Amino acid sequence: MDYAIFQTGGKQYRVKQGDTIRVESIPGDEGDAIEFDEVLMLSQDGNVSVGAPTVDGARVTTEVVGKGRGKKIIVFKYKAKTRYRRKNGHRQHYTDLRVIGISQQ
C-alpha cells in the first residue's frame, strides 16, 4: 500500500491515492491541482523513505474538491471577581482535497 505523510498548514496528514482530506484554507478554485513537496515520509512498494526533514523529490498531487467554513465554536473569556466577560464566535475556513497521486523522482 503506497502512502505518504506530508505537511501543510502546520499539520501533518497521512494519505494514499484516492483519499479526500480537509485542510486549512488554501488559495485556489474547485478543480485546481495543488502539489505539496513537504513530504516527511513516503512508502512505495514496501520501500519506506524517511526525510530529514523532507524526502527529496517527493510530491503529493491533489485536486481541490470544495471549500467551506467549519462549525461555529464559542470563545468565552472570563475573569473572576472583575466583571470581565467576552463572548466571541469563530468559524474556521477549510479546503477539501482529493489525492490524485504520490510520486518520487
MMTF fields as JSON, N, C-alpha, C and O atoms, coordinates in Angstrom:
{
  "mmtfVersion": "1.0.0",
  "mmtfProducer": "UNKNOWN",
  "numBonds": 419,
  "numAtoms": 420,
  "numGroups": 105,
  "numChains": 1,
  "numModels": 1,
  "chainsPerModel": [1],
  "groupsPerChain": [105],
  "chainIdList": ["A"],
  "bondAtomList": [4, 2, 8, 6, 12, 10, 16, 14, 20, 18, 24, 22, 28, 26, 32, 30, 36, 34, 40, 38, 44, 42, 48, 46, 52, 50, 56, 54, 60, 58, 64, 62, 68, 66, 72, 70, 76, 74, 80, 78, 84, 82, 88, 86, 92, 90, 96, 94, 100, 98, 104, 102, 108, 106, 112, 110, 116, 114, 120, 118, 124, 122, 128, 126, 132, 130, 136, 134, 140, 138, 144, 142, 148, 146, 152, 150, 156, 154, 160, 158, 164, 162, 168, 166, 172, 170, 176, 174, 180, 178, 184, 182, 188, 186, 192, 190, 196, 194, 200, 198, 204, 202, 208, 206, 212, 210, 216, 214, 220, 218, 224, 222, 228, 226, 232, 230, 236, 234, 240, 238, 244, 242, 248, 246, 252, 250, 256, 254, 260, 258, 264, 262, 268, 266, 272, 270, 276, 274, 280, 278, 284, 282, 288, 286, 292, 290, 296, 294, 300, 298, 304, 302, 308, 306, 312, 310, 316, 314, 320, 318, 324, 322, 328, 326, 332, 330, 336, 334, 340, 338, 344, 342, 348, 346, 352, 350, 356, 354, 360, 358, 364, 362, 368, 366, 372, 370, 376, 374, 380, 378, 384, 382, 388, 386, 392, 390, 396, 394, 400, 398, 404, 402, 408, 406, 412, 410, 416, 414],
  "bondOrderList": [1, 1, 1, 1, 1, 1, 1, 1, 1, 1, 1, 1, 1, 1, 1, 1, 1, 1, 1, 1, 1, 1, 1, 1, 1, 1, 1, 1, 1, 1, 1, 1, 1, 1, 1, 1, 1, 1, 1, 1, 1, 1, 1, 1, 1, 1, 1, 1, 1, 1, 1, 1, 1, 1, 1, 1, 1, 1, 1, 1, 1, 1, 1, 1, 1, 1, 1, 1, 1, 1, 1, 1, 1, 1, 1, 1, 1, 1, 1, 1, 1, 1, 1, 1, 1, 1, 1, 1, 1, 1, 1, 1, 1, 1, 1, 1, 1, 1, 1, 1, 1, 1, 1, 1],
  "groupList": [{"groupName": "MET", "atomNameList": ["N", "CA", "C", "O"], "elementList": ["N", "C", "C", "O"], "formalChargeList": [0, 0, 0, 0], "bondAtomList": [1, 0, 2, 1, 3, 2], "bondOrderList": [1, 1, 2], "singleLetterCode": "M", "chemCompType": "L-PEPTIDE LINKING"}, {"groupName": "ASP", "atomNameList": ["N", "CA", "C", "O"], "elementList": ["N", "C", "C", "O"], "formalChargeList": [0, 0, 0, 0], "bondAtomList": [1, 0, 2, 1, 3, 2], "bondOrderList": [1, 1, 2], "singleLetterCode": "D", "chemCompType": "L-PEPTIDE LINKING"}, {"groupName": "TYR", "atomNameList": ["N", "CA", "C", "O"], "elementList": ["N", "C", "C", "O"], "formalChargeList": [0, 0, 0, 0], "bondAtomList": [1, 0, 2, 1, 3, 2], "bondOrderList": [1, 1, 2], "singleLetterCode": "Y", "chemCompType": "L-PEPTIDE LINKING"}, {"groupName": "ALA", "atomNameList": ["N", "CA", "C", "O"], "elementList": ["N", "C", "C", "O"], "formalChargeList": [0, 0, 0, 0], "bondAtomList": [1, 0, 2, 1, 3, 2], "bondOrderList": [1, 1, 2], "singleLetterCode": "A", "chemCompType": "L-PEPTIDE LINKING"}, {"groupName": "ILE", "atomNameList": ["N", "CA", "C", "O"], "elementList": ["N", "C", "C", "O"], "formalChargeList": [0, 0, 0, 0], "bondAtomList": [1, 0, 2, 1, 3, 2], "bondOrderList": [1, 1, 2], "singleLetterCode": "I", "chemCompType": "L-PEPTIDE LINKING"}, {"groupName": "PHE", "atomNameList": ["N", "CA", "C", "O"], "elementList": ["N", "C", "C", "O"], "formalChargeList": [0, 0, 0, 0], "bondAtomList": [1, 0, 2, 1, 3, 2], "bondOrderList": [1, 1, 2], "singleLetterCode": "F", "chemCompType": "L-PEPTIDE LINKING"}, {"groupName": "GLN", "atomNameList": ["N", "CA", "C", "O"], "elementList": ["N", "C", "C", "O"], "formalChargeList": [0, 0, 0, 0], "bondAtomList": [1, 0, 2, 1, 3, 2], "bondOrderList": [1, 1, 2], "singleLetterCode": "Q", "chemCompType": "L-PEPTIDE LINKING"}, {"groupName": "THR", "atomNameList": ["N", "CA", "C", "O"], "elementList": ["N", "C", "C", "O"], "formalChargeList": [0, 0, 0, 0], "bondAtomList": [1, 0, 2, 1, 3, 2], "bondOrderList": [1, 1, 2], "singleLetterCode": "T", "chemCompType": "L-PEPTIDE LINKING"}, {"groupName": "GLY", "atomNameList": ["N", "CA", "C", "O"], "elementList": ["N", "C", "C", "O"], "formalChargeList": [0, 0, 0, 0], "bondAtomList": [1, 0, 2, 1, 3, 2], "bondOrderList": [1, 1, 2], "singleLetterCode": "G", "chemCompType": "PEPTIDE LINKING"}, {"groupName": "LYS", "atomNameList": ["N", "CA", "C", "O"], "elementList": ["N", "C", "C", "O"], "formalChargeList": [0, 0, 0, 0], "bondAtomList": [1, 0, 2, 1, 3, 2], "bondOrderList": [1, 1, 2], "singleLetterCode": "K", "chemCompType": "L-PEPTIDE LINKING"}, {"groupName": "ARG", "atomNameList": ["N", "CA", "C", "O"], "elementList": ["N", "C", "C", "O"], "formalChargeList": [0, 0, 0, 0], "bondAtomList": [1, 0, 2, 1, 3, 2], "bondOrderList": [1, 1, 2], "singleLetterCode": "R", "chemCompType": "L-PEPTIDE LINKING"}, {"groupName": "VAL", "atomNameList": ["N", "CA", "C", "O"], "elementList": ["N", "C", "C", "O"], "formalChargeList": [0, 0, 0, 0], "bondAtomList": [1, 0, 2, 1, 3, 2], "bondOrderList": [1, 1, 2], "singleLetterCode": "V", "chemCompType": "L-PEPTIDE LINKING"}, {"groupName": "GLU", "atomNameList": ["N", "CA", "C", "O"], "elementList": ["N", "C", "C", "O"], "formalChargeList": [0, 0, 0, 0], "bondAtomList": [1, 0, 2, 1, 3, 2], "bondOrderList": [1, 1, 2], "singleLetterCode": "E", "chemCompType": "L-PEPTIDE LINKING"}, {"groupName": "SER", "atomNameList": ["N", "CA", "C", "O"], "elementList": ["N", "C", "C", "O"], "formalChargeList": [0, 0, 0, 0], "bondAtomList": [1, 0, 2, 1, 3, 2], "bondOrderList": [1, 1, 2], "singleLetterCode": "S", "chemCompType": "L-PEPTIDE LINKING"}, {"groupName": "PRO", "atomNameList": ["N", "CA", "C", "O"], "elementList": ["N", "C", "C", "O"], "formalChargeList": [0, 0, 0, 0], "bondAtomList": [1, 0, 2, 1, 3, 2], "bondOrderList": [1, 1, 2], "singleLetterCode": "P", "chemCompType": "L-PEPTIDE LINKING"}, {"groupName": "LEU", "atomNameList": ["N", "CA", "C", "O"], "elementList": ["N", "C", "C", "O"], "formalChargeList": [0, 0, 0, 0], "bondAtomList": [1, 0, 2, 1, 3, 2], "bondOrderList": [1, 1, 2], "singleLetterCode": "L", "chemCompType": "L-PEPTIDE LINKING"}, {"groupName": "ASN", "atomNameList": ["N", "CA", "C", "O"], "elementList": ["N", "C", "C", "O"], "formalChargeList": [0, 0, 0, 0], "bondAtomList": [1, 0, 2, 1, 3, 2], "bondOrderList": [1, 1, 2], "singleLetterCode": "N", "chemCompType": "L-PEPTIDE LINKING"}, {"groupName": "HIS", "atomNameList": ["N", "CA", "C", "O"], "elementList": ["N", "C", "C", "O"], "formalChargeList": [0, 0, 0, 0], "bondAtomList": [1, 0, 2, 1, 3, 2], "bondOrderList": [1, 1, 2], "singleLetterCode": "H", "chemCompType": "L-PEPTIDE LINKING"}],
  "groupTypeList": [0, 1, 2, 3, 4, 5, 6, 7, 8, 8, 9, 6, 2, 10, 11, 9, 6, 8, 1, 7, 4, 10, 11, 12, 13, 4, 14, 8, 1, 12, 8, 1, 3, 4, 12, 5, 1, 12, 11, 15, 0, 15, 13, 6, 1, 8, 16, 11, 13, 11, 8, 3, 14, 7, 11, 1, 8, 3, 10, 11, 7, 7, 12, 11, 11, 8, 9, 8, 10, 8, 9, 9, 4, 4, 11, 5, 9, 2, 9, 3, 9, 7, 10, 2, 10, 10, 9, 16, 8, 17, 10, 6, 17, 2, 7, 1, 15, 10, 11, 4, 8, 4, 13, 6, 6],
  "groupIdList": [1, 2, 3, 4, 5, 6, 7, 8, 9, 10, 11, 12, 13, 14, 15, 16, 17, 18, 19, 20, 21, 22, 23, 24, 25, 26, 27, 28, 29, 30, 31, 32, 33, 34, 35, 36, 37, 38, 39, 40, 41, 42, 43, 44, 45, 46, 47, 48, 49, 50, 51, 52, 53, 54, 55, 56, 57, 58, 59, 60, 61, 62, 63, 64, 65, 66, 67, 68, 69, 70, 71, 72, 73, 74, 75, 76, 77, 78, 79, 80, 81, 82, 83, 84, 85, 86, 87, 88, 89, 90, 91, 92, 93, 94, 95, 96, 97, 98, 99, 100, 101, 102, 103, 104, 105],
  "secStructList": [7, 7, 3, 3, 3, 3, 3, 3, 6, 6, 3, 3, 3, 3, 3, 7, 6, 6, 7, 3, 3, 3, 3, 3, 7, 7, 1, 7, 7, 6, 6, 7, 3, 3, 3, 3, 7, 7, 3, 3, 3, 3, 3, 3, 6, 6, 3, 3, 3, 3, 7, 1, 1, 1, 7, 6, 6, 3, 3, 3, 3, 3, 3, 3, 3, 3, 3, 3, 3, 7, 7, 7, 3, 3, 3, 3, 3, 3, 3, 6, 6, 6, 6, 3, 3, 3, 3, 3, 3, 3, 7, 7, 3, 3, 3, 3, 3, 3, 3, 3, 3, 3, 3, 3, 7],
  "xCoordList": [0.848, 0.0, 0.89, 1.692, 0.753, 1.537, 0.866, -0.337, 1.641, 1.114, 2.222, 3.407, 1.809, 2.769, 2.279, 1.078, 3.21, 2.893, 3.457, 4.663, 2.566, 3.026, 2.492, 1.634, 3.012, 2.696, 2.137, 2.664, 1.055, 0.507, -0.301, -0.99, -0.216, -0.976, -0.565, -1.37, 0.69, 1.165, 0.69, 0.902, 0.051, -0.447, 0.088, 0.45, 0.132, 0.625, -0.525, -1.406, -0.505, -1.577, -0.982, -0.007, -1.582, -1.187, -2.226, -3.408, -1.786, -2.724, -2.271, -1.087, -3.234, -2.952, -3.78, -4.663, -3.511, -4.194, -5.697, -6.13, -6.491, -7.944, -8.55, -9.766, -7.732, -8.246, -8.75, -8.256, -9.743, -10.207, -9.931, -10.335, -9.23, -8.877, -9.334, -9.539, -9.493, -9.881, -8.692, -8.235, -8.188, -7.011, -7.376, -8.458, -6.455, -6.631, -6.806, -6.342, -7.464, -7.798, -6.547, -5.541, -6.645, -5.551, -6.107, -7.234, -5.359, -5.861, -6.008, -5.159, -7.077, -7.338, -8.823, -9.572, -9.249, -10.66, -10.901, -9.959, -12.188, -12.532, -11.987, -12.11, -11.391, -10.814, -9.34, -8.687, -8.792, -7.365, -6.516, -6.911, -5.354, -4.403, -3.385, -2.861, -3.112, -2.149, -1.135, -1.506, 0.163, 1.224, 1.862, 2.107, 2.128, 2.808, 4.151, 4.226, 5.226, 6.55, 7.17, 8.308, 6.434, 6.909, 6.492, 5.712, 7.017, 6.694, 7.686, 8.892, 7.179, 8.026, 8.38, 9.45, 7.462, 7.705, 6.964, 5.874, 7.564, 6.983, 7.16, 8.247, 6.083, 6.141, 5.619, 4.449, 6.493, 6.105, 6.636, 7.832, 5.75, 6.097, 6.891, 7.798, 6.561, 7.245, 8.531, 9.114, 8.996, 10.203, 9.8, 9.014, 10.338, 9.989, 11.134, 12.285, 10.806, 11.791, 11.378, 10.267, 12.282, 12.016, 12.897, 14.107, 12.298, 13.03, 13.765, 13.469, 14.738, 15.483, 15.676, 16.79, 14.71, 13.349, 12.365, 11.308, 12.682, 11.737, 12.414, 13.641, 11.601, 12.104, 12.366, 11.472, 13.588, 13.956, 13.19, 13.136, 12.6, 11.924, 10.544, 9.911, 10.058, 8.739, 7.652, 7.827, 6.526, 5.405, 4.091, 3.931, 3.15, 1.772, 0.922, 0.883, 0.247, -0.579, -2.042, -2.543, -2.722, -4.119, -4.961, -4.44, -6.267, -7.223, -8.203, -8.671, -8.515, -9.459, -10.871, -11.342, -11.536, -12.884, -13.916, -14.979, -13.607, -14.554, -13.911, -12.804, -14.648, -14.206, -15.389, -16.539, -15.112, -16.219, -15.741, -14.578, -16.685, -16.395, -16.907, -17.982, -16.137, -16.483, -17.597, -18.13, -17.944, -18.967, -18.496, -17.296, -19.431, -19.091, -18.668, -19.311, -17.56, -17.156, -17.285, -17.139, -17.554, -17.705, -16.405, -15.911, -15.865, -14.678, -15.159, -15.623, -15.054, -15.563, -14.419, -13.807, -14.132, -13.092, -13.773, -14.775, -13.223, -13.861, -12.793, -11.892, -12.896, -12.024, -12.899, -13.777, -12.648, -13.474, -13.287, -12.187, -14.36, -14.379, -14.007, -13.782, -13.932, -13.553, -14.576, -14.335, -15.713, -16.761, -16.243, -16.679, -15.316, -14.756, -15.303, -15.035, -16.074, -16.601, -16.561, -16.957, -16.089, -16.088, -16.555, -15.991, -17.577, -18.085, -17.873, -18.251, -17.263, -16.915, -17.159, -17.028, -17.508, -17.676, -16.601, -16.033, -16.326, -15.314, -15.706, -16.125, -15.567, -15.756, -14.507, -14.157, -13.836, -12.573, -12.828, -13.674, -12.113, -12.203, -11.409, -10.368, -11.892, -11.196, -11.275, -12.067, -10.429, -10.417, -10.412, -9.62, -11.293, -11.31, -10.468, -10.634, -9.558, -8.641, -8.775, -8.94, -8.705, -8.662, -7.26, -6.748, -6.64, -5.276, -5.317, -5.963, -4.616, -4.561, -3.375, -3.497, -2.233, -1.049, 0.039, 0.121, 0.881, 2.05, 3.25, 3.245, 4.275, 5.4, 6.712, 6.764, 7.79, 9.138, 10.026, 9.933, 10.885, 11.745, 13.125, 13.982],
  "yCoordList": [-1.183, 0.0, 1.241, 1.43, 2.078, 3.302, 4.4, 4.623, 5.09, 6.22, 7.225, 6.928, 8.422, 9.48, 10.266, 10.332, 10.859, 11.788, 13.132, 13.276, 14.127, 15.448, 16.495, 16.215, 17.705, 18.773, 19.973, 20.375, 20.55, 21.804, 22.452, 21.77, 23.758, 24.479, 24.143, 24.27, 23.711, 23.378, 22.028, 21.698, 21.24, 19.926, 18.87, 19.179, 17.62, 16.522, 15.585, 15.333, 15.071, 14.214, 12.958, 13.026, 11.796, 10.528, 10.212, 10.059, 10.114, 9.951, 8.846, 8.517, 8.281, 7.382, 7.857, 8.699, 7.337, 7.804, 7.549, 6.461, 8.587, 8.49, 9.036, 9.215, 9.309, 9.858, 11.283, 12.019, 11.664, 13.05, 13.545, 12.918, 14.689, 15.229, 16.67, 17.342, 17.141, 18.519, 19.214, 18.802, 20.288, 21.006, 22.469, 22.921, 23.197, 24.634, 25.27, 24.724, 26.405, 27.048, 27.317, 27.831, 26.951, 27.13, 27.924, 27.664, 28.883, 29.598, 28.67, 27.809, 28.847, 28.026, 27.775, 27.829, 27.497, 27.243, 25.746, 24.958, 25.363, 23.954, 23.443, 24.114, 22.267, 21.672, 21.972, 21.335, 22.93, 23.252, 22.12, 21.467, 21.9, 20.91, 21.624, 22.676, 21.044, 21.615, 20.535, 19.403, 20.891, 19.949, 20.344, 21.523, 19.344, 19.555, 18.854, 17.672, 19.599, 18.996, 18.827, 18.373, 19.188, 18.963, 17.573, 17.427, 16.551, 15.164, 14.682, 14.653, 14.304, 13.9, 12.418, 12.012, 11.597, 10.157, 9.61, 10.074, 8.618, 8.059, 6.551, 6.049, 5.825, 4.376, 3.957, 4.175, 3.351, 2.882, 1.469, 1.222, 0.548, -0.849, -1.473, -2.272, -1.117, -1.678, -0.976, -1.282, -0.037, 0.737, 2.019, 2.807, 2.224, 3.397, 4.394, 4.048, 5.652, 6.736, 7.749, 8.277, 8.015, 8.995, 10.198, 10.059, 11.376, 12.588, 13.148, 12.822, 14.005, 14.688, 16.139, 16.476, 17.023, 16.82, 16.363, 15.833, 16.553, 16.136, 15.159, 15.108, 14.39, 13.444, 14.219, 14.888, 14.127, 14.859, 14.333, 13.124, 15.241, 14.885, 14.273, 13.924, 14.132, 13.528, 14.592, 15.722, 14.21, 15.136, 14.415, 13.24, 15.157, 14.686, 15.634, 16.835, 15.106, 15.912, 15.753, 14.638, 16.897, 16.874, 17.755, 18.561, 17.583, 18.388, 18.989, 18.299, 20.274, 20.945, 20.446, 20.575, 19.872, 19.344, 20.37, 20.504, 21.086, 22.065, 22.948, 22.693, 24.003, 24.938, 25.217, 25.023, 25.668, 25.973, 26.511, 26.874, 26.55, 27.004, 25.961, 25.391, 25.72, 24.705, 25.156, 26.257, 24.287, 24.609, 25.756, 25.933, 26.519, 27.636, 27.117, 26.244, 27.684, 27.405, 28.703, 29.793, 28.58, 29.739, 29.929, 29.0, 31.139, 31.501, 32.41, 33.52, 31.952, 32.709, 32.979, 32.051, 34.265, 34.667, 35.182, 35.893, 34.819, 35.167, 35.322, 34.491, 36.388, 36.572, 36.78, 37.642, 35.993, 36.025, 37.338, 37.889, 37.818, 38.964, 40.287, 41.259, 40.372, 41.643, 42.112, 43.098, 41.429, 41.754, 41.735, 42.533, 40.831, 40.728, 39.486, 38.365, 39.687, 38.578, 38.98, 40.091, 38.088, 38.331, 37.06, 35.987, 37.183, 36.037, 36.311, 37.366, 35.349, 35.519, 34.197, 33.13, 34.255, 33.054, 32.996, 34.019, 31.778, 31.616, 30.451, 29.399, 30.645, 29.573, 29.495, 30.454, 28.353, 28.172, 27.848, 27.009, 28.499, 28.202, 26.927, 26.689, 26.117, 24.886, 24.648, 25.269, 23.728, 23.29, 21.771, 21.152, 21.161, 19.71, 19.349, 19.927, 18.384, 17.97, 16.474, 15.691, 16.078, 14.666, 14.371, 15.087, 13.324, 12.965, 12.264, 11.229, 12.848, 12.301, 11.347, 10.275, 11.748, 10.901, 11.198, 12.289, 10.184, 10.303, 9.858, 8.762, 10.705, 10.36, 10.773, 11.639, 10.127, 10.492, 10.425, 9.484, 11.428, 11.472, 10.982, 10.952],
  "zCoordList": [0.0, 0.0, 0.0, 0.915, -1.011, -1.11, -0.315, -0.448, 0.515, 1.256, 1.515, 1.362, 1.91, 2.204, 3.401, 3.666, 4.119, 5.195, 4.772, 4.572, 4.635, 4.23, 5.187, 6.024, 5.049, 5.981, 5.242, 4.205, 5.785, 5.28, 6.387, 7.146, 6.475, 7.492, 8.908, 9.831, 9.102, 10.437, 10.938, 12.105, 10.082, 10.476, 9.509, 8.373, 9.976, 9.154, 8.805, 9.627, 7.571, 7.074, 6.454, 5.706, 6.775, 6.158, 5.093, 5.4, 3.834, 2.73, 1.789, 1.715, 1.073, -0.037, -1.213, -1.05, -2.38, -3.582, -3.467, -3.089, -3.806, -3.75, -2.472, -2.405, -1.445, -0.181, -0.374, -1.228, 0.436, 0.498, 1.904, 2.883, 2.002, 3.313, 3.414, 2.403, 4.642, 4.918, 5.579, 6.645, 4.926, 5.425, 5.655, 5.281, 6.278, 6.438, 5.063, 4.062, 5.01, 3.747, 2.9, 3.388, 1.614, 0.648, -0.525, -0.948, -1.068, -2.238, -3.439, -3.671, -4.195, -5.369, -5.515, -4.539, -6.748, -7.031, -7.176, -7.271, -7.191, -7.364, -8.694, -9.719, -8.675, -9.873, -10.056, -10.883, -9.304, -9.42, -8.84, -7.874, -9.438, -8.929, -8.048, -8.414, -6.891, -5.948, -5.608, -5.297, -5.669, -5.335, -4.01, -3.754, -3.171, -1.899, -1.982, -2.315, -1.674, -1.722, -0.332, -0.214, 0.712, 2.079, 2.535, 3.475, 1.861, 2.188, 3.239, 2.994, 4.411, 5.523, 5.468, 5.922, 4.901, 4.807, 3.598, 3.262, 2.946, 1.734, 1.755, 2.041, 1.45, 1.374, 0.006, -0.31, -0.81, -2.139, -2.331, -2.179, -2.664, -2.921, -1.766, -2.001, -0.536, 0.623, 0.996, 2.036, 0.174, 0.487, 1.195, 0.669, 2.383, 3.179, 3.131, 3.4, 2.783, 2.786, 3.836, 3.803, 4.768, 5.819, 5.551, 5.373, 5.521, 5.209, 6.398, 7.548, 6.101, 7.151, 6.766, 6.366, 6.847, 7.336, 6.269, 6.611, 4.958, 3.922, 2.962, 2.871, 2.254, 1.263, -0.034, -0.552, -0.552, -1.767, -2.976, -3.204, -3.749, -4.986, -4.819, -5.815, -3.598, -3.376, -3.472, -3.017, -4.075, -4.244, -4.005, -4.334, -3.419, -3.295, -4.136, -3.869, -5.143, -6.036, -5.632, -5.486, -5.453, -5.024, -5.935, -6.706, -5.828, -6.577, -5.579, -4.673, -5.741, -4.847, -5.177, -6.307, -4.16, -4.328, -3.858, -4.463, -2.789, -2.268, -1.218, -0.743, -0.872, 0.161, 1.07, 0.678, 2.272, 3.172, 4.498, 4.671, 5.439, 6.794, 7.771, 7.584, 8.798, 9.782, 10.709, 10.571, 11.663, 12.642, 13.534, 13.747, 14.045, 14.918, 16.288, 16.872, 16.784, 18.153, 18.942, 18.389, 20.21, 21.083, 21.868, 22.507, 21.809, 22.572, 23.694, 23.432, 24.95, 26.086, 27.044, 27.573, 27.267, 28.209, 29.472, 29.404, 30.612, 31.879, 32.939, 33.054, 33.71, 34.868, 36.092, 36.111, 37.087, 38.293, 39.057, 39.112, 39.631, 40.56, 39.913, 40.634, 38.6, 37.97, 36.948, 36.253, 36.839, 35.866, 34.432, 33.602, 34.139, 32.797, 32.119, 32.552, 31.052, 30.256, 28.784, 28.431, 27.934, 26.49, 25.798, 26.01, 24.981, 24.236, 22.759, 22.249, 22.079, 20.683, 19.956, 20.557, 18.679, 17.871, 16.8, 16.419, 16.314, 15.272, 14.376, 14.86, 13.054, 12.078, 11.22, 10.532, 11.26, 10.546, 9.075, 8.766, 8.176, 6.749, 6.454, 7.066, 5.526, 5.162, 3.66, 2.951, 3.197, 1.802, 1.801, 2.512, 1.004, 0.84, -0.376, -1.45, -0.199, -1.264, -1.522, -0.587, -2.795, -3.172, -3.683, -4.544, -3.162, -3.545, -4.9, -5.062, -5.865, -7.227, -7.372, -7.965, -6.825, -6.997, -5.99, -5.426, -5.781, -4.908, -5.748, -6.308, -5.835, -6.704, -6.083, -5.21, -6.556, -6.157, -7.397, -8.186, -7.564, -8.743, -8.435, -9.319]
}
